[in-house]
Amino acid sequence: MSLWLQIVDTVGAVLVLIGAAICLLGVIGMLRLPDVLSRSHAATKPQSLGLLLVLAGVALRLRSGMDLATLALIGFFQLMTGPVAAHLVARSAYRTGQIDHGELLFDELDEQLTEES
């Protein structure tokens, strides 16, 4: 095995480890944070970054065209669906009254909802 392949494999392993650690921090945040909005933030930001780092690390280890295309699709769909789902959960929590409005700095949704009524 050449020196470059060893370096790429090592970098891939480090990226997988860092991505897994970031995902773990996101899970801890989801368990420890007090309200829905904070939990939805912890569910999307670190999870998306952590997954992209894990996928980049796996891509460096596999180095196959079909595998890279599959990993790219996984990353694309994760970035498209994860934040949108968290946004919908936060919006439904807002509409059902599970959010303390006193903690919000800006409440633009309240203005939109009162205009619709």
TORDO-239607 format. One record per atom (N, C-alpha, C): y, x, z. Coordinates in pm, whole numbers, padded with zeros to 5 digits, always signed. Atoms other than C-alpha are relative to their C-alpha. Layout:
<atoms>
YXZ;...
</atoms>
This chain:
<atoms>
-00117+00085+00000;+00000+00000+00000;+00124+00090+00000;-00118-00084+00011;+00338+00139-00093;+00096-00024+00117;-00098+00008-00109;+00625+00195+00144;+00086-00125-00014;-00085+00117+00020;+00833-00084-00014;-00071-00129+00040;+00074+00119-00040;+00561-00341+00036;-00012-00011+00151;+00004+00001-00146;+00531-00240+00401;+00134-00045+00057;-00134+00039-00047;+00907-00277+00445;+00022-00149-00023;-00017+00142+00030;+00909-00619+00274;-00086-00085+00093;+00086+00074-00093;+00614-00736+00486;+00057-00001+00141;-00060-00007-00133;+00787-00618+00803;+00123-00089+00009;-00119+00088+00002;+01113-00792+00708;-00043-00146+00000;+00052+00137+00001;+00914-01108+00631;-00049-00044+00136;+00050+00033-00134;+00744-01097+00969;+00115-00019+00098;-00116+00013-00089;+01078-01046+01145;+00073-00131-00027;-00066+00127+00032;+01231-01341+00957;-00078-00119+00054;+00082+00108-00054;+00939-01563+01055;+00018-00009+00153;-00017-00002-00145;+00976-01457+01419;+00138-00052+00041;-00135+00047-00032;+01353-01513+01424;+00013-00150-00029;-00005+00142+00034;+01316-01851+01248;-00074-00085+00101;+00076+00074-00101;+01051-01963+01495;+00076-00004+00133;-00078-00002-00124;+01274-01857+01787;+00118-00098-00009;-00111+00094+00017;+01567-02056+01646;-00051-00144+00006;+00059+00134-00010;+01342-02361+01601;-00034-00035+00145;+00030+00022-00141;+01228-02321+01961;+00126-00032+00079;-00126+00031-00067;+01589-02316+02079;+00048-00141-00034;-00036+00136+00037;+01652-02636+01883;-00081-00103+00076;+00087+00093-00076;+01356-02806+02052;+00043-00004+00146;-00048-00003-00139;+01477-02692+02394;+00130-00078+00012;-00124+00076+00000;+01820-02832+02308;-00024-00149-00009;+00030+00143+00011;+01668-03165+02208;-00053-00055+00132;+00054+00046-00128;+01490-03185+02542;+00104+00002+00112;-00091-00021-00113;+01778-03068+02761;+00136-00069-00014;-00134+00056+00017;+02092-03220+02608;+00004-00146+00041;-00005+00130-00067;+02218-03543+02764;+00010-00122-00091;-00026+00122+00076;+02322-03778+02483;-00053+00010-00143;+00059+00012+00133;+02218-03891+02136;+00070+00093-00099;-00073-00082+00096;+02492-03708+01947;-00032+00149+00018;+00035-00140-00025;+02417-03374+02112;-00143+00028-00043;+00140-00019+00040;+02046-03419+02054;-00015+00000-00151;+00010+00000+00146;+02096-03504+01688;+00055+00130-00058;-00051-00130+00042;+02303-03188+01651;-00106+00108+00020;+00105-00098-00028;+02026-02985+01813;-00122-00021-00088;+00115+00028+00086;+01770-03155+01590;+00021+00049-00142;-00022-00034+00140;+01938-03061+01263;+00045+00143-00022;-00058-00133+00030;+02140-02739+01282;-00100+00113+00021;+00093-00111-00016;+01893-02496+01438;-00132-00021-00074;+00126+00023+00069;+01591-02664+01283;+00010+00036-00148;-00016-00033+00142;+01729-02631+00931;+00010+00150-00021;-00013-00145+00013;+01832-02268+00978;-00132+00069+00032;+00128-00060-00038;+01506-02183+01153;-00105-00017-00108;+00098+00022+00106;+01297-02342+00881;+00030+00085-00122;-00034-00084+00116;+01489-02160+00608;-00036+00146+00025;+00039-00138-00031;+01433-01828+00785;-00152+00016-00004;+00146-00007+00007;+01063-01902+00825;-00047-00003-00145;+00038+00007+00141;+01038-01999+00458;+00034+00129-00074;-00035-00128+00063;+01221-01681+00354;-00099+00108+00040;+00099-00098-00045;+00984-01474+00565;-00135-00019-00066;+00128+00028+00066;+00680-01645+00419;+00008+00036-00148;-00017-00036+00141;+00820-01600+00068;-00009+00151-00020;+00010-00146+00011;+00855-01226+00131;-00144+00047+00016;+00140-00040-00020;+00494-01213+00244;-00090-00042-00115;+00091+00052+00103;+00339-01423-00035;+00027+00060-00139;-00045-00062+00126;+00536-01303-00343;-00069-00057-00124;+00062+00063+00117;+00363-01546-00583;+00095-00105-00056;-00093+00092+00063;+00554-01758-00832;-00019-00144+00043;+00028+00137-00039;+00385-02087-00749;+00030-00022+00149;-00031+00011-00143;+00415-02020-00375;+00150-00003+00024;-00146-00001-00016;+00786-01941-00408;+00061-00133-00042;-00050+00130+00044;+00845-02263-00601;-00030-00107+00104;+00036+00096-00104;+00661-02462-00335;+00089+00016+00123;-00086-00025-00116;+00860-02297-00056;+00144-00044-00028;-00135+00044+00036;+01185-02366-00243;+00011-00152+00007;+00000+00146-00010;+01094-02734-00272;-00002-00047+00146;+00004+00035-00143;+01010-02749+00099;+00139+00016+00062;-00135-00023-00053;+01348-02597+00186;+00100-00101-00051;-00093+00096+00059;+01535-02826-00053;-00014-00137+00065;+00019+00133-00056;+01379-03146+00078;+00030-00004+00149;-00036-00004-00142;+01423-03037+00440;+00151-00007+00017;-00146+00002-00011;+01792-02974+00384;+00059-00133-00045;-00048+00130+00045;+01829-03309+00208;-00033-00112+00099;+00043+00113-00082;+01639-03528+00453;+00032+00015+00149;-00021-00018-00144;+01687-03375+00800;+00138-00042+00048;-00133+00041-00046;+02066-03403+00838;+00033-00146-00029;-00026+00141+00032;+02074-03743+00667;-00069-00090+00102;+00072+00080-00099;+01811-03881+00904;+00070+00008+00136;-00071-00013-00128;+01999-03743+01207;+00132-00078-00003;-00124+00076+00013;+02321-03898+01076;-00027-00150+00016;+00033+00142-00011;+02154-04237+01043;-00040-00037+00143;+00035+00026-00140;+02008-04212+01394;+00126-00004+00086;-00124-00001-00078;+02350-04121+01536;+00085-00123-00030;-00079+00118+00035;+02519-04403+01346;-00060-00127+00060;+00061+00118-00061;+02266-04659+01465;+00017+00001+00151;-00027-00008-00144;+02308-04532+01822;+00143-00041+00030;-00140+00041-00018;+02683-04579+01782;+00012-00152-00010;-00012+00144+00022;+02643-04933+01649;-00067-00082+00110;+00068+00075-00107;+02404-05035+01929;+00060+00026+00138;-00070-00022-00126;+02640-04907+02199;-00063+00101+00093;+00065-00100-00083;+02433-04614+02323;+00083+00128+00013;-00087-00119-00003;+02725-04369+02288;+00120-00031+00087;-00117+00014-00086;+02996-04320+02548;+00124+00033-00084;-00116-00020+00087;+03318-04368+02351;+00108+00086+00065;-00097-00084-00068;+03520-04183+02614;-00018+00148-00028;+00027-00140+00028;+03354-03855+02520;+00032+00041-00143;-00031-00031+00139;+03447-03880+02152;+00144+00044-00014;-00137-00045+00026;+03752-03683+02041;+00066-00087-00105;-00048+00086+00107;+03794-03884+01720;-00104-00109-00023;+00091+00112+00022;+03646-04226+01661;+00039-00072-00128;-00036+00056+00129;+03695-04291+01291;-00088-00119-00037;+00091+00110+00033;+03395-04524+01272;+00047-00131+00064;-00050+00121-00065;+03558-04771+01514;+00102-00070-00089;-00100+00058+00090;+03847-04819+01270;-00068-00066-00119;+00070+00057+00114;+03603-04880+00983;-00074-00128+00038;+00076+00117-00042;+03396-05127+01181;+00092-00117+00033;-00092+00110-00029;+03700-05328+01297;+00063-00056-00128;-00052+00050+00129;+03826-05351+00936;-00100-00090-00067;+00104+00081+00063;+03492-05494+00822;-00012-00136+00066;+00018+00127-00073;+03488-05765+01089;+00107-00099-00029;
</atoms>
